[in-house]
Amino acid sequence: MNDMYKERIISIFLMLLVCLLAVASGTRHMTLDEAIMLARLRSVDASVALNELRTSYWQYRTYRADMLPEISFQGTLPNYTKNYSAYQLEDGSYTFIRNNYLGLNGKLSIDQNIPFTGGRLSIETSLDYLRMLDGGKAQRFMSVPVALTIDQPIFGVNTLKWDRKIEPVRYREAQAKFLQSTEEVAMAAINSFFNLLMAKTSVAVAQQNFDNAVKLYEVAQAKREMGQISKNDLLQLELNRLEAKSALTDAQSAYKERMFALRAFLDMEGDVEIDPVLPSMVDVPEMIYGDVLDKAMANNAFSRNLRRRQLEADYQVAKAKGDMRQITLYAQVGYTGTDKGFSGSYSRLKDNQVVEVGVKIPILDWGKRRGAVKVAESNREVVATRLRKETMDFRQDLFILVERFNNQRQQVEIAVAADGIAARRYDANVQTFMLGKISTLDLNDSQVKKDEARSEYISQLFRYWYYYYQLRSLTLWDFEHGTNIDADFNALIK
């Protein structure tokens, strides 16, 4: 077990311990990292990704099993027959004879697919027993102690050969897709976490605005009695107080809704109150597009998907060409024996040889098979064109994402500065208004700018984290620690 897995296990243990303490206290201060870890462990999306990985694993195991010998037993235990069947006499006429017998048979075989040729090799041993139930009640045994059989297509497509090319690529694609899905689960957790964080910030802002509105209205009442402000300004401040109260109620309701949504996403039972902690930015260097592209093409499921689809298109062409003519070789060599007794059927053995070549070559099919080849070749060209287009789109989208992430750190820093300036401006305008030096319009404008600046700061921080995990999901690279994002797939599947 490498150090990365040890760190993850320790982190999970500590996180679960914190969860137990949080449940006991009824309140949970949750960081973004903790929300992501919980989502990866408990969310429905994570469970779906894991089940998809298991499905792909068993499909791959089935392919691997096709490459290994298969031991099988086939038998009829018993076969009782009592009927009449047609029988031709020497003069050419027919009569019916009575059948009344008991039969038993069994065959044990070891079958092995041959990947290099696409054929099938079998070693068999069998025993048949027949007992007549009428007349003298005679019995017979027939044994085939050993028989070697080969079934080989001559010109048909070698499906096993193509499976050896396609199936490993398909499974590696599934593994990469699982890792991408876990990062997409993190992106969903980030979205829900910041929704709650934004709602929490809105409640705090609405509470501050309401408290200030109440305070300003009380001051305005006193000034009105002294004739220092107009009736219109007093009514405007009273309206501000009512609107602030309404905004606070709406913000509290939205906060509860977002709280419920995050708890449901993280599969947290009970009424634990989640208090989201404002995250900081990660300490990563500026992204270089070339390096990011190299990591994406090396690790992302997209590159495996391109390779698999190209191979599948090539396989369809080879299959269509192989279907133009069908020649199959069937050969069996071995020994057989028959006798009234069991032991006698295994003595005085005789050669048992069968050679059969089946041919199916169309003489006149009106171009149907050749047309199928042309269709498969055209489809392959379509696939190749789509793959080139998807590759260009992937590179372009990745370039844009890298640029956005590199720009986003500066956007967050600007939003932080703007938030501080807007807050100080609002506080100053409140004091200035209380001195009667600015109007209610100027005060309202500073309040709106303060609220917008705080909302913009949270939004810019959300974009920063979302872009970061988008890059992680596309490259399967942990930029913070400089390592590949990987998993112990054997342990996950168990």
Residue pairs with C-beta under 8 A, 6 or more apart in sequence:
4 481
4 483
4 486
5 488
11 37
12 37
12 41
15 34
15 37
15 38
18 28
18 34
19 28
19 38
22 28
22 29
22 272
23 270
23 272
26 271
26 272
26 273
27 272
27 273
27 275
28 272
28 273
28 274
28 275
29 275
29 277
30 193
30 274
30 275
30 276
30 277
31 277
31 279
32 190
32 193
32 276
32 277
32 279
32 465
33 279
35 189
35 190
35 192
35 193
35 262
35 266
35 276
36 185
36 186
36 189
36 190
38 189
38 266
38 267
38 268
39 45
39 46
39 185
39 186
39 188
39 189
39 265
39 266
40 46
40 182
40 185
40 186
40 189
42 266
42 267
42 268
43 185
43 188
43 189
43 265
43 266
43 267
44 267
45 181
45 184
45 185
45 188
46 181
46 182
46 185
48 181
49 178
49 181
49 182
49 185
50 178
50 492
52 174
52 177
52 178
52 181
53 174
53 175
53 178
53 489
53 492
53 493
54 493
56 170
56 171
56 174
56 175
57 171
57 174
57 489
57 493
59 167
59 170
59 171
60 167
60 168
60 170
60 171
60 174
63 163
63 167
66 113
66 160
66 163
67 113
67 115
67 160
67 164
68 112
69 110
69 111
69 112
70 110
70 111
70 112
71 108
71 109
71 110
71 111
72 108
72 109
72 111
73 106
73 107
73 108
73 109
74 106
74 107
74 109
75 104
75 105
75 106
75 107
76 103
76 104
76 105
76 106
77 104
77 106
78 102
78 103
78 104
79 102
79 103
79 104
79 105
80 101
80 102
80 103
81 99
81 100
81 101
81 102
81 103
82 99
82 100
82 133
83 98
83 99
84 96
84 97
84 98
84 99
85 96
85 97
85 99
86 94
86 95
86 96
87 94
87 95
87 96
87 97
88 94
89 95
98 134
100 132
100 133
100 134
101 130
101 131
101 132
101 133
102 130
102 131
102 133
103 128
103 129
103 130
103 131
104 128
104 129
105 126
105 127
105 128
105 129
106 126
106 127
107 124
107 125
107 126
107 127
108 124
108 125
108 126
109 122
109 123
109 124
109 125
110 122
110 123
110 124
111 120
111 121
111 122
112 120
112 121
112 122
113 119
113 120
113 160
114 120
114 121
114 152
114 160
115 158
115 160
115 161
115 164
116 161
117 152
117 158
118 152
118 153
118 156
118 157
118 158
118 159
118 160
118 161
119 150
119 151
119 152
119 153
120 150
120 151
120 152
121 148
121 149
121 150
122 148
122 149
122 150
122 151
123 146
123 147
123 148
123 149
124 144
124 146
124 147
124 149
124 334
125 144
125 145
125 146
125 147
126 143
126 144
126 147
127 141
127 142
127 143
127 144
127 345
128 141
128 142
128 143
129 139
129 140
129 141
130 139
130 140
130 142
131 137
131 138
131 139
131 140
132 138
132 139
138 340
139 340
140 338
140 339
140 340
141 338
141 339
141 340
141 341
141 342
141 344
141 345
142 336
142 337
142 338
142 345
143 336
143 337
143 338
143 345
143 346
144 334
144 335
144 336
144 352
145 334
145 335
145 336
145 337
145 346
145 349
146 334
146 335
147 332
147 333
147 334
147 335
147 352
148 332
148 333
148 334
149 330
149 331
149 332
150 329
150 330
150 331
150 332
151 328
151 329
151 330
152 328
152 329
152 330
153 322
153 326
153 327
153 328
153 329
154 327
154 328
154 329
155 322
155 325
155 326
155 327
156 322
156 323
156 326
156 327
156 328
157 315
157 318
157 319
157 321
157 322
157 323
162 311
162 315
162 318
165 311
166 308
166 311
166 312
166 315
169 304
169 307
169 308
169 311
170 304
170 308
172 304
173 301
173 304
173 305
173 308
174 301
175 489
176 299
176 300
176 301
176 304
176 476
177 301
178 487
178 489
179 476
179 485
179 486
179 487
180 300
180 301
180 473
180 474
180 476
182 487
183 469
183 472
183 473
183 476
183 485
184 473
186 469
186 472
186 473
187 466
187 469
187 470
187 473
188 265
189 265
189 266
190 462
190 465
190 466
190 469
191 462
191 466
192 258
192 261
192 262
192 265
192 266
193 262
193 276
194 458
194 461
194 462
194 465
195 258
195 261
195 262
196 255
196 258
196 259
196 261
196 262
196 274
196 276
197 276
197 278
197 458
198 258
198 455
198 458
198 459
198 462
199 251
199 254
199 255
199 257
199 258
199 259
200 255
200 275
200 276
201 454
201 455
201 458
202 251
202 254
202 255
202 455
203 248
203 251
203 252
203 255
205 251
205 450
205 451
205 454
206 244
206 247
206 248
206 250
206 251
206 252
207 248
209 244
209 247
209 248
209 447
209 451
210 241
210 244
210 245
210 247
210 248
212 244
212 430
212 447
213 237
213 240
213 241
213 243
213 244
213 245
214 241
214 244
216 237
216 240
216 241
216 430
216 433
216 434
216 443
217 234
217 237
217 238
217 240
217 241
219 434
220 229
220 233
220 234
220 237
221 234
223 229
223 436
224 231
224 234
228 436
229 436
233 439
233 440
236 440
237 440
240 440
240 444
259 273
259 274
262 274
263 272
263 274
268 274
278 461
279 461
279 465
281 409
281 412
281 461
281 464
282 468
282 479
282 480
283 480
284 468
284 479
284 480
286 406
287 402
287 405
287 406
287 471
287 479
288 402
289 398
289 399
289 402
289 403
292 398
292 402
292 471
292 474
292 475
293 395
293 398
293 399
295 475
295 476
295 477
296 302
296 303
296 394
296 398
296 474
296 475
297 303
299 475
299 476
299 477
299 484
299 485
300 474
300 475
300 476
302 390
302 394
306 387
306 390
306 391
309 383
309 387
310 383
310 384
310 387
313 376
313 379
313 380
313 383
313 384
314 380
316 376
316 379
316 380
317 373
317 376
317 377
317 380
319 376
320 369
320 372
320 373
320 375
320 376
321 373
323 369
323 372
324 362
324 369
324 370
324 373
325 360
325 361
325 362
326 358
326 359
326 360
326 361
327 357
327 358
327 359
327 360
327 361
328 357
328 358
329 356
329 357
330 354
330 355
330 356
330 357
330 358
331 354
331 355
331 356
332 352
332 353
332 354
332 355
333 351
333 352
333 353
333 354
334 351
334 352
334 353
335 349
335 350
335 351
335 352
336 349
336 350
336 352
337 344
337 345
337 346
337 347
337 348
337 349
337 350
338 345
339 345
339 347
339 348
362 368
362 369
398 474
401 467
401 470
401 471
401 474
402 471
404 463
404 467
405 464
405 467
405 468
405 471
408 460
408 463
408 464
408 467
409 464
411 460
411 463
411 464
412 457
412 460
412 461
412 464
414 460
415 453
415 456
415 457
415 459
415 460
415 461
416 457
418 453
418 456
418 457
419 453
419 454
419 456
419 457
421 453
422 446
422 449
422 450
422 452
422 453
422 454
423 450
423 453
423 454
425 446
425 449
425 450
426 446
426 447
426 449
426 450
429 438
429 442
429 443
429 446
430 443
432 438
433 439
433 440
433 442
433 443
468 479
471 477
471 479
472 478
472 479
472 485
476 484
476 485
476 486
477 483
477 484
477 485
478 484
478 485
